[in-house]
Amino acid sequence: MGQSVGRWEGDTLVVEVTGQHDMTWFDRSGNHHSDQMVVTERFTPVSPYHLHYEATIEDPVTFTRPWVISMPLYRRMEPNARLMDFNCIEFVEELLYGEWRRQPLER
């Protein structure tokens, strides 16, 4: 929910997300963030079959210091691999977690 700009640093794709709208949620649990949040993502190939993913989250208004998450992202290699469907239900987070918004909507 911001402006993503990517660049290459060697073999790593670095994507910086700025310009976040402070009325969006930080995660599916409804945690908030400010409009000063910057997320820097790094996608580094480790082998032909997986990437190392890392994200640094900085928001001086909401968090006391930057923090980092990282995990491997694996490519499906088995024969006839298929992507699973994801059912997107509009506004489901609002229905489930809306009362915990920083500024709850009128009901």
TAZI-V523108 format. One record per residue. RES is the residue in one small letter. D_LAST is the distance of its C-alpha to the last C-alpha in Angstrom with 2 decimals. Layout:
BEGIN
res:d_last
RES:D_LAST
RES:D_LAST
END
This chain:
BEGIN
res:d_last
m:24.66
g:27.57
q:31.13
s:33.55
v:37.26
g:39.90
r:43.50
w:46.28
e:47.88
g:50.82
d:49.54
t:46.00
l:43.19
v:41.08
v:37.65
e:35.96
v:32.27
t:31.31
g:28.93
q:25.80
h:22.47
d:20.93
m:17.31
t:18.45
w:18.89
f:22.41
d:22.38
r:20.56
s:19.69
g:17.40
n:20.11
h:20.07
h:23.00
s:24.13
d:25.46
q:28.91
m:28.70
v:31.71
v:32.32
t:35.96
e:36.69
r:40.25
f:41.55
t:45.16
p:47.28
v:49.13
s:50.83
p:50.64
y:48.20
h:45.69
l:44.02
h:43.14
y:39.55
e:38.60
a:35.60
t:35.65
i:32.36
e:32.69
d:30.06
p:31.70
v:28.46
t:26.82
f:29.90
t:33.16
r:35.29
p:35.26
w:35.13
v:36.42
i:35.71
s:38.36
m:39.24
p:41.61
l:40.47
y:42.81
r:43.94
r:44.15
m:47.90
e:48.48
p:49.82
n:47.32
a:44.35
r:41.07
l:37.67
m:35.00
d:32.09
f:28.62
n:25.80
c:23.10
i:19.74
e:17.46
f:14.34
v:15.33
e:15.17
e:11.55
l:10.94
l:13.51
y:13.25
g:10.03
e:9.61
w:13.14
r:12.84
r:14.93
q:12.21
p:8.76
l:6.32
e:3.81
r:0.00
END
